Amino acid sequence: MSTEKRFCDKCMQRTEHDVVEDPEAIYTYKRRRKYVCSQCKHSSFKRGLRPSAESVY
Ligand SMILES: [Zn+2]
């Protein structure tokens, strides 16, 4: 599991988020990721920060 600094809608600031790959969306065109805020545990689905840089197969 990795973490990224993302903007949290509840904290209203950039916080550390745990990044969770969605296994049901991993093969779709738009790979969604689940971000869970480490401050308030609020989870949200966002697209990856750098989709092109991470899809080097
Ligand atoms: Zn938060």
N, CA, C, O and the ligand as a Tripos MOL2 file, in Angstrom:
@<TRIPOS>MOLECULE
protein
  229   227    58     0     0
PROTEIN
NO_CHARGES

@<TRIPOS>ATOM
      1 N           0.8470   -1.1930    0.0000 N.3       1 MET1
      2 CA          0.0000    0.0000    0.0000 C.3       1 MET1
      3 C           0.8840    1.2450    0.0000 C.2       1 MET1
      4 O           1.9060    1.3040    0.6830 O.2       1 MET1
      5 N           0.4730    2.2100   -0.7640 N.am      2 SER2
      6 CA          1.2550    3.4380   -0.8380 C.3       2 SER2
      7 C           0.4130    4.6160   -0.3630 C.2       2 SER2
      8 O          -0.8000    4.4980   -0.1850 O.2       2 SER2
      9 N           1.0530    5.7190   -0.1660 N.am      3 THR3
     10 CA          0.3710    6.9140    0.2910 C.3       3 THR3
     11 C           0.6900    8.0740   -0.6420 C.2       3 THR3
     12 O           1.7740    8.1610   -1.2180 O.2       3 THR3
     13 N          -0.2790    8.9480   -0.7680 N.am      4 GLU4
     14 CA         -0.0710   10.1470   -1.5650 C.3       4 GLU4
     15 C          -0.6760   11.3320   -0.8270 C.2       4 GLU4
     16 O          -1.6130   11.1900   -0.0410 O.2       4 GLU4
     17 N          -0.1250   12.4850   -1.0960 N.am      5 LYS5
     18 CA         -0.6990   13.6990   -0.5160 C.3       5 LYS5
     19 C          -1.7790   14.2110   -1.4540 C.2       5 LYS5
     20 O          -1.5050   14.7100   -2.5450 O.2       5 LYS5
     21 N          -3.0260   14.0690   -0.9890 N.am      6 ARG6
     22 CA         -4.1530   14.5150   -1.8000 C.3       6 ARG6
     23 C          -5.0080   15.4650   -0.9800 C.2       6 ARG6
     24 O          -4.9210   15.5180    0.2460 O.2       6 ARG6
     25 N          -5.8380   16.2160   -1.6990 N.am      7 PHE7
     26 CA         -6.7320   17.1460   -1.0260 C.3       7 PHE7
     27 C          -7.9290   16.3850   -0.4880 C.2       7 PHE7
     28 O          -8.6080   15.6690   -1.2240 O.2       7 PHE7
     29 N          -8.1840   16.5480    0.8140 N.am      8 CYS8
     30 CA         -9.3200   15.8770    1.4320 C.3       8 CYS8
     31 C         -10.5040   16.8280    1.4800 C.2       8 CYS8
     32 O         -10.3680   17.9810    1.8870 O.2       8 CYS8
     33 N         -11.6780   16.3350    1.0580 N.am      9 ASP9
     34 CA        -12.8710   17.1810    1.0470 C.3       9 ASP9
     35 C         -13.3780   17.4750    2.4480 C.2       9 ASP9
     36 O         -14.0600   18.4760    2.6680 O.2       9 ASP9
     37 N         -13.0540   16.6250    3.3770 N.am     10 LYS10
     38 CA        -13.5370   16.8290    4.7460 C.3      10 LYS10
     39 C         -12.5620   17.6550    5.5670 C.2      10 LYS10
     40 O         -12.9650   18.5480    6.3120 O.2      10 LYS10
     41 N         -11.2740   17.3520    5.4280 N.am     11 CYS11
     42 CA        -10.2860   18.1150    6.1730 C.3      11 CYS11
     43 C         -10.0710   19.4970    5.5580 C.2      11 CYS11
     44 O          -9.5660   20.4050    6.2190 O.2      11 CYS11
     45 N         -10.4560   19.6520    4.2900 N.am     12 MET12
     46 CA        -10.2620   20.9020    3.5580 C.3      12 MET12
     47 C          -8.7850   21.2900    3.4960 C.2      12 MET12
     48 O          -8.4290   22.4660    3.5580 O.2      12 MET12
     49 N          -7.9550   20.2890    3.3740 N.am     13 GLN13
     50 CA         -6.5320   20.5430    3.2180 C.3      13 GLN13
     51 C          -5.8740   19.2890    2.6570 C.2      13 GLN13
     52 O          -6.4880   18.2250    2.5800 O.2      13 GLN13
     53 N          -4.6380   19.4360    2.2750 N.am     14 ARG14
     54 CA         -3.9090   18.2830    1.7510 C.3      14 ARG14
     55 C          -3.4170   17.4240    2.9030 C.2      14 ARG14
     56 O          -2.7470   17.8980    3.8210 O.2      14 ARG14
     57 N          -3.7660   16.1550    2.8290 N.am     15 THR15
     58 CA         -3.3780   15.2330    3.8860 C.3      15 THR15
     59 C          -2.8240   13.9620    3.2680 C.2      15 THR15
     60 O          -2.9300   13.7490    2.0600 O.2      15 THR15
     61 N          -2.2480   13.1400    4.0840 N.am     16 GLU16
     62 CA         -1.7810   11.8460    3.6340 C.3      16 GLU16
     63 C          -2.9690   10.9340    3.3690 C.2      16 GLU16
     64 O          -3.8730   10.8260    4.1980 O.2      16 GLU16
     65 N          -2.9670   10.2900    2.2330 N.am     17 HIS17
     66 CA         -4.0370    9.3670    1.8840 C.3      17 HIS17
     67 C          -3.4440    8.0010    1.5760 C.2      17 HIS17
     68 O          -2.4180    7.8830    0.9070 O.2      17 HIS17
     69 N          -4.1070    6.9830    2.0770 N.am     18 ASP18
     70 CA         -3.7420    5.6300    1.6870 C.3      18 ASP18
     71 C          -4.3470    5.3410    0.3250 C.2      18 ASP18
     72 O          -5.5300    5.6010    0.1060 O.2      18 ASP18
     73 N          -3.5620    4.8140   -0.5790 N.am     19 VAL19
     74 CA         -4.0240    4.5270   -1.9290 C.3      19 VAL19
     75 C          -4.3830    3.0530   -2.0230 C.2      19 VAL19
     76 O          -3.5630    2.1820   -1.7340 O.2      19 VAL19
     77 N          -5.6270    2.7820   -2.4350 N.am     20 VAL20
     78 CA         -6.0850    1.4040   -2.5640 C.3      20 VAL20
     79 C          -6.5270    1.1840   -4.0050 C.2      20 VAL20
     80 O          -7.4190    1.8710   -4.5040 O.2      20 VAL20
     81 N          -5.8970    0.2250   -4.6630 N.am     21 GLU21
     82 CA         -6.3080   -0.1100   -6.0190 C.3      21 GLU21
     83 C          -7.6540   -0.8100   -5.9820 C.2      21 GLU21
     84 O          -7.8630   -1.7450   -5.2090 O.2      21 GLU21
     85 N          -8.5610   -0.3460   -6.8270 N.am     22 ASP22
     86 CA         -9.8690   -0.9840   -6.9060 C.3      22 ASP22
     87 C          -9.7580   -2.2000   -7.8190 C.2      22 ASP22
     88 O          -9.5320   -2.0520   -9.0200 O.2      22 ASP22
     89 N          -9.9140   -3.3910   -7.2660 N.am     23 PRO23
     90 CA         -9.7270   -4.5960   -8.0840 C.3      23 PRO23
     91 C         -10.7620   -4.7400   -9.1780 C.2      23 PRO23
     92 O         -10.5070   -5.3970  -10.1870 O.2      23 PRO23
     93 N         -11.9240   -4.1390   -8.9990 N.am     24 GLU24
     94 CA        -12.9700   -4.2550  -10.0200 C.3      24 GLU24
     95 C         -12.7880   -3.2370  -11.1240 C.2      24 GLU24
     96 O         -13.4150   -3.3550  -12.1770 O.2      24 GLU24
     97 N         -11.9650   -2.2640  -10.9170 N.am     25 ALA25
     98 CA        -11.7750   -1.2080  -11.9080 C.3      25 ALA25
     99 C         -10.3740   -1.2270  -12.4960 C.2      25 ALA25
    100 O         -10.0040   -0.3350  -13.2590 O.2      25 ALA25
    101 N          -9.6060   -2.2280  -12.1470 N.am     26 ILE26
    102 CA         -8.2010   -2.1960  -12.5300 C.3      26 ILE26
    103 C          -8.0410   -2.4580  -14.0300 C.2      26 ILE26
    104 O          -7.0420   -2.0510  -14.6230 O.2      26 ILE26
    105 N          -9.0070   -3.1260  -14.6430 N.am     27 TYR27
    106 CA         -8.8850   -3.4350  -16.0570 C.3      27 TYR27
    107 C          -9.6510   -2.4590  -16.9350 C.2      27 TYR27
    108 O          -9.6320   -2.5700  -18.1610 O.2      27 TYR27
    109 N         -10.3170   -1.5150  -16.3140 N.am     28 THR28
    110 CA        -11.0590   -0.5570  -17.1030 C.3      28 THR28
    111 C         -10.1290    0.5300  -17.6170 C.2      28 THR28
    112 O          -8.9800    0.6440  -17.1900 O.2      28 THR28
    113 N         -10.6470    1.3180  -18.5330 N.am     29 TYR29
    114 CA         -9.8100    2.3450  -19.1430 C.3      29 TYR29
    115 C          -9.3680    3.3660  -18.1080 C.2      29 TYR29
    116 O          -8.1850    3.6850  -17.9950 O.2      29 TYR29
    117 N         -10.3300    3.8690  -17.3610 N.am     30 LYS30
    118 CA         -9.9920    4.8350  -16.3160 C.3      30 LYS30
    119 C          -9.7930    4.0940  -15.0050 C.2      30 LYS30
    120 O         -10.7460    3.6860  -14.3410 O.2      30 LYS30
    121 N          -8.5550    3.9400  -14.6660 N.am     31 ARG31
    122 CA         -8.2730    3.2220  -13.4270 C.3      31 ARG31
    123 C          -8.5740    4.1190  -12.2440 C.2      31 ARG31
    124 O          -7.9320    5.1470  -12.0270 O.2      31 ARG31
    125 N          -9.5730    3.6930  -11.4850 N.am     32 ARG32
    126 CA         -9.9050    4.4610  -10.2930 C.3      32 ARG32
    127 C          -9.0960    3.9550   -9.1140 C.2      32 ARG32
    128 O          -8.6980    2.7930   -9.0410 O.2      32 ARG32
    129 N          -8.8780    4.8620   -8.2160 N.am     33 ARG33
    130 CA         -8.2070    4.4670   -6.9950 C.3      33 ARG33
    131 C          -8.9950    4.9940   -5.8100 C.2      33 ARG33
    132 O          -9.6130    6.0570   -5.8550 O.2      33 ARG33
    133 N          -8.9460    4.2260   -4.7810 N.am     34 LYS34
    134 CA         -9.6310    4.6400   -3.5680 C.3      34 LYS34
    135 C          -8.6170    5.3090   -2.6590 C.2      34 LYS34
    136 O          -7.5840    4.7340   -2.3160 O.2      34 LYS34
    137 N          -8.9330    6.5260   -2.2820 N.am     35 TYR35
    138 CA         -8.0520    7.2570   -1.3900 C.3      35 TYR35
    139 C          -8.7170    7.3650   -0.0260 C.2      35 TYR35
    140 O          -9.8480    7.8370    0.0940 O.2      35 TYR35
    141 N          -8.0080    6.9270    0.9840 N.am     36 VAL36
    142 CA         -8.5380    6.9950    2.3480 C.3      36 VAL36
    143 C          -7.6790    7.9740    3.1390 C.2      36 VAL36
    144 O          -6.4770    7.7790    3.3180 O.2      36 VAL36
    145 N          -8.3270    9.0210    3.6020 N.am     37 CYS37
    146 CA         -7.6040   10.0320    4.3690 C.3      37 CYS37
    147 C          -7.1220    9.4430    5.6850 C.2      37 CYS37
    148 O          -7.8810    8.7940    6.4050 O.2      37 CYS37
    149 N          -5.8690    9.6740    5.9850 N.am     38 SER38
    150 CA         -5.3220    9.1430    7.2350 C.3      38 SER38
    151 C          -5.7150   10.0000    8.4310 C.2      38 SER38
    152 O          -5.5160    9.5990    9.5780 O.2      38 SER38
    153 N          -6.2730   11.1810    8.1640 N.am     39 GLN39
    154 CA         -6.6660   12.0570    9.2680 C.3      39 GLN39
    155 C          -8.0810   11.7450    9.7540 C.2      39 GLN39
    156 O          -8.3150   11.5500   10.9470 O.2      39 GLN39
    157 N          -9.0340   11.7010    8.7890 N.am     40 CYS40
    158 CA        -10.4310   11.5460    9.1860 C.3      40 CYS40
    159 C         -11.0200   10.2390    8.6720 C.2      40 CYS40
    160 O         -12.1960    9.9600    8.9070 O.2      40 CYS40
    161 N         -10.2200    9.4300    7.9700 N.am     41 LYS41
    162 CA        -10.6580    8.1370    7.4230 C.3      41 LYS41
    163 C         -11.7550    8.2840    6.3790 C.2      41 LYS41
    164 O         -12.4570    7.3210    6.0730 O.2      41 LYS41
    165 N         -11.9010    9.4660    5.8410 N.am     42 HIS42
    166 CA        -12.8670    9.6710    4.7640 C.3      42 HIS42
    167 C         -12.2890    9.0840    3.4820 C.2      42 HIS42
    168 O         -11.1490    9.3660    3.1150 O.2      42 HIS42
    169 N         -13.0960    8.2600    2.8040 N.am     43 SER43
    170 CA        -12.6180    7.6120    1.5900 C.3      43 SER43
    171 C         -13.3140    8.2030    0.3740 C.2      43 SER43
    172 O         -14.4900    8.5620    0.4370 O.2      43 SER43
    173 N         -12.5920    8.3010   -0.7250 N.am     44 SER44
    174 CA        -13.1510    8.8340   -1.9600 C.3      44 SER44
    175 C         -12.4350    8.1860   -3.1320 C.2      44 SER44
    176 O         -11.2940    7.7380   -3.0240 O.2      44 SER44
    177 N         -13.1460    8.1510   -4.2620 N.am     45 PHE45
    178 CA        -12.5530    7.5940   -5.4700 C.3      45 PHE45
    179 C         -12.0370    8.7240   -6.3410 C.2      45 PHE45
    180 O         -12.7620    9.6620   -6.6730 O.2      45 PHE45
    181 N         -10.7900    8.6150   -6.6960 N.am     46 LYS46
    182 CA        -10.2080    9.5960   -7.6000 C.3      46 LYS46
    183 C          -9.3640    8.8660   -8.6380 C.2      46 LYS46
    184 O          -8.9550    7.7210   -8.4470 O.2      46 LYS46
    185 N          -9.1240    9.5490   -9.7140 N.am     47 ARG47
    186 CA         -8.2140    8.9760  -10.6820 C.3      47 ARG47
    187 C          -6.7860    9.2490  -10.2400 C.2      47 ARG47
    188 O          -6.5110   10.1780   -9.4810 O.2      47 ARG47
    189 N          -5.9030    8.4240  -10.7300 N.am     48 GLY48
    190 CA         -4.5070    8.5590  -10.3400 C.3      48 GLY48
    191 C          -3.9340    9.8880  -10.7510 C.2      48 GLY48
    192 O          -4.4180   10.5440  -11.6740 O.2      48 GLY48
    193 N          -2.9030   10.2660  -10.0510 N.am     49 LEU49
    194 CA         -2.2870   11.5520  -10.3310 C.3      49 LEU49
    195 C          -1.6220   11.5560  -11.6970 C.2      49 LEU49
    196 O          -1.8140   12.4840  -12.4830 O.2      49 LEU49
    197 N          -0.8480   10.5310  -11.9780 N.am     50 ARG50
    198 CA         -0.1150   10.4780  -13.2320 C.3      50 ARG50
    199 C          -0.4450    9.1760  -13.9500 C.2      50 ARG50
    200 O           0.3330    8.2230  -13.8930 O.2      50 ARG50
    201 N          -1.5980    9.1250  -14.6300 N.am     51 PRO51
    202 CA         -2.0240    7.8580  -15.2410 C.3      51 PRO51
    203 C          -1.0780    7.3900  -16.3330 C.2      51 PRO51
    204 O          -0.8900    6.1860  -16.5050 O.2      51 PRO51
    205 N          -0.4850    8.3000  -17.0650 N.am     52 SER52
    206 CA          0.3660    7.8660  -18.1630 C.3      52 SER52
    207 C           1.7060    7.3470  -17.6530 C.2      52 SER52
    208 O           2.2630    6.4000  -18.2080 O.2      52 SER52
    209 N           2.2130    7.9640  -16.6050 N.am     53 ALA53
    210 CA          3.5270    7.5780  -16.1160 C.3      53 ALA53
    211 C           3.4880    6.2490  -15.3790 C.2      53 ALA53
    212 O           4.5210    5.6010  -15.2070 O.2      53 ALA53
    213 N           2.2980    5.8380  -14.9410 N.am     54 GLU54
    214 CA          2.2150    4.6230  -14.1480 C.3      54 GLU54
    215 C           1.8040    3.4060  -14.9720 C.2      54 GLU54
    216 O           1.8010    2.2790  -14.4750 O.2      54 GLU54
    217 N           1.4590    3.6450  -16.2330 N.am     55 SER55
    218 CA          0.9990    2.5220  -17.0570 C.3      55 SER55
    219 C           2.0640    2.1540  -18.0790 C.2      55 SER55
    220 O           1.7860    2.0880  -19.2770 O.2      55 SER55
    221 N           3.2580    1.9190  -17.6160 N.am     56 VAL56
    222 CA          4.3310    1.5010  -18.5070 C.3      56 VAL56
    223 C           4.4440   -0.0160  -18.4300 C.2      56 VAL56
    224 O           5.0030   -0.5700  -17.4830 O.2      56 VAL56
    225 N           3.9020   -0.6700  -19.4450 N.am     57 TYR57
    226 CA          3.9580   -2.1240  -19.4600 C.3      57 TYR57
    227 C           4.9830   -2.6330  -20.4750 C.2      57 TYR57
    228 O           5.1600   -3.8430  -20.6190 O.2      57 TYR57
    229 ZN         -9.5870   13.9680    5.7380 Zn       58 ZN58
@<TRIPOS>BOND
     1     1     2 1
     2     2     3 1
     3     3     4 2
     4     3     5 am
     5     5     6 1
     6     6     7 1
     7     7     8 2
     8     7     9 am
     9     9    10 1
    10    10    11 1
    11    11    12 2
    12    11    13 am
    13    13    14 1
    14    14    15 1
    15    15    16 2
    16    15    17 am
    17    17    18 1
    18    18    19 1
    19    19    20 2
    20    19    21 am
    21    21    22 1
    22    22    23 1
    23    23    24 2
    24    23    25 am
    25    25    26 1
    26    26    27 1
    27    27    28 2
    28    27    29 am
    29    29    30 1
    30    30    31 1
    31    31    32 2
    32    31    33 am
    33    33    34 1
    34    34    35 1
    35    35    36 2
    36    35    37 am
    37    37    38 1
    38    38    39 1
    39    39    40 2
    40    39    41 am
    41    41    42 1
    42    42    43 1
    43    43    44 2
    44    43    45 am
    45    45    46 1
    46    46    47 1
    47    47    48 2
    48    47    49 am
    49    49    50 1
    50    50    51 1
    51    51    52 2
    52    51    53 am
    53    53    54 1
    54    54    55 1
    55    55    56 2
    56    55    57 am
    57    57    58 1
    58    58    59 1
    59    59    60 2
    60    59    61 am
    61    61    62 1
    62    62    63 1
    63    63    64 2
    64    63    65 am
    65    65    66 1
    66    66    67 1
    67    67    68 2
    68    67    69 am
    69    69    70 1
    70    70    71 1
    71    71    72 2
    72    71    73 am
    73    73    74 1
    74    74    75 1
    75    75    76 2
    76    75    77 am
    77    77    78 1
    78    78    79 1
    79    79    80 2
    80    79    81 am
    81    81    82 1
    82    82    83 1
    83    83    84 2
    84    83    85 am
    85    85    86 1
    86    86    87 1
    87    87    88 2
    88    87    89 am
    89    89    90 1
    90    90    91 1
    91    91    92 2
    92    91    93 am
    93    93    94 1
    94    94    95 1
    95    95    96 2
    96    95    97 am
    97    97    98 1
    98    98    99 1
    99    99   100 2
   100    99   101 am
   101   101   102 1
   102   102   103 1
   103   103   104 2
   104   103   105 am
   105   105   106 1
   106   106   107 1
   107   107   108 2
   108   107   109 am
   109   109   110 1
   110   110   111 1
   111   111   112 2
   112   111   113 am
   113   113   114 1
   114   114   115 1
   115   115   116 2
   116   115   117 am
   117   117   118 1
   118   118   119 1
   119   119   120 2
   120   119   121 am
   121   121   122 1
   122   122   123 1
   123   123   124 2
   124   123   125 am
   125   125   126 1
   126   126   127 1
   127   127   128 2
   128   127   129 am
   129   129   130 1
   130   130   131 1
   131   131   132 2
   132   131   133 am
   133   133   134 1
   134   134   135 1
   135   135   136 2
   136   135   137 am
   137   137   138 1
   138   138   139 1
   139   139   140 2
   140   139   141 am
   141   141   142 1
   142   142   143 1
   143   143   144 2
   144   143   145 am
   145   145   146 1
   146   146   147 1
   147   147   148 2
   148   147   149 am
   149   149   150 1
   150   150   151 1
   151   151   152 2
   152   151   153 am
   153   153   154 1
   154   154   155 1
   155   155   156 2
   156   155   157 am
   157   157   158 1
   158   158   159 1
   159   159   160 2
   160   159   161 am
   161   161   162 1
   162   162   163 1
   163   163   164 2
   164   163   165 am
   165   165   166 1
   166   166   167 1
   167   167   168 2
   168   167   169 am
   169   169   170 1
   170   170   171 1
   171   171   172 2
   172   171   173 am
   173   173   174 1
   174   174   175 1
   175   175   176 2
   176   175   177 am
   177   177   178 1
   178   178   179 1
   179   179   180 2
   180   179   181 am
   181   181   182 1
   182   182   183 1
   183   183   184 2
   184   183   185 am
   185   185   186 1
   186   186   187 1
   187   187   188 2
   188   187   189 am
   189   189   190 1
   190   190   191 1
   191   191   192 2
   192   191   193 am
   193   193   194 1
   194   194   195 1
   195   195   196 2
   196   195   197 am
   197   197   198 1
   198   198   199 1
   199   199   200 2
   200   199   201 am
   201   201   202 1
   202   202   203 1
   203   203   204 2
   204   203   205 am
   205   205   206 1
   206   206   207 1
   207   207   208 2
   208   207   209 am
   209   209   210 1
   210   210   211 1
   211   211   212 2
   212   211   213 am
   213   213   214 1
   214   214   215 1
   215   215   216 2
   216   215   217 am
   217   217   218 1
   218   218   219 1
   219   219   220 2
   220   219   221 am
   221   221   222 1
   222   222   223 1
   223   223   224 2
   224   223   225 am
   225   225   226 1
   226   226   227 1
   227   227   228 2
@<TRIPOS>SUBSTRUCTURE
     1 MET1         2 RESIDUE 1 A MET
     2 SER2         6 RESIDUE 1 A SER
     3 THR3        10 RESIDUE 1 A THR
     4 GLU4        14 RESIDUE 1 A GLU
     5 LYS5        18 RESIDUE 1 A LYS
     6 ARG6        22 RESIDUE 1 A ARG
     7 PHE7        26 RESIDUE 1 A PHE
     8 CYS8        30 RESIDUE 1 A CYS
     9 ASP9        34 RESIDUE 1 A ASP
    10 LYS10       38 RESIDUE 1 A LYS
    11 CYS11       42 RESIDUE 1 A CYS
    12 MET12       46 RESIDUE 1 A MET
    13 GLN13       50 RESIDUE 1 A GLN
    14 ARG14       54 RESIDUE 1 A ARG
    15 THR15       58 RESIDUE 1 A THR
    16 GLU16       62 RESIDUE 1 A GLU
    17 HIS17       66 RESIDUE 1 A HIS
    18 ASP18       70 RESIDUE 1 A ASP
    19 VAL19       74 RESIDUE 1 A VAL
    20 VAL20       78 RESIDUE 1 A VAL
    21 GLU21       82 RESIDUE 1 A GLU
    22 ASP22       86 RESIDUE 1 A ASP
    23 PRO23       90 RESIDUE 1 A PRO
    24 GLU24       94 RESIDUE 1 A GLU
    25 ALA25       98 RESIDUE 1 A ALA
    26 ILE26      102 RESIDUE 1 A ILE
    27 TYR27      106 RESIDUE 1 A TYR
    28 THR28      110 RESIDUE 1 A THR
    29 TYR29      114 RESIDUE 1 A TYR
    30 LYS30      118 RESIDUE 1 A LYS
    31 ARG31      122 RESIDUE 1 A ARG
    32 ARG32      126 RESIDUE 1 A ARG
    33 ARG33      130 RESIDUE 1 A ARG
    34 LYS34      134 RESIDUE 1 A LYS
    35 TYR35      138 RESIDUE 1 A TYR
    36 VAL36      142 RESIDUE 1 A VAL
    37 CYS37      146 RESIDUE 1 A CYS
    38 SER38      150 RESIDUE 1 A SER
    39 GLN39      154 RESIDUE 1 A GLN
    40 CYS40      158 RESIDUE 1 A CYS
    41 LYS41      162 RESIDUE 1 A LYS
    42 HIS42      166 RESIDUE 1 A HIS
    43 SER43      170 RESIDUE 1 A SER
    44 SER44      174 RESIDUE 1 A SER
    45 PHE45      178 RESIDUE 1 A PHE
    46 LYS46      182 RESIDUE 1 A LYS
    47 ARG47      186 RESIDUE 1 A ARG
    48 GLY48      190 RESIDUE 1 A GLY
    49 LEU49      194 RESIDUE 1 A LEU
    50 ARG50      198 RESIDUE 1 A ARG
    51 PRO51      202 RESIDUE 1 A PRO
    52 SER52      206 RESIDUE 1 A SER
    53 ALA53      210 RESIDUE 1 A ALA
    54 GLU54      214 RESIDUE 1 A GLU
    55 SER55      218 RESIDUE 1 A SER
    56 VAL56      222 RESIDUE 1 A VAL
    57 TYR57      226 RESIDUE 1 A TYR
    58 ZN58       229 GROUP 0 **** ****
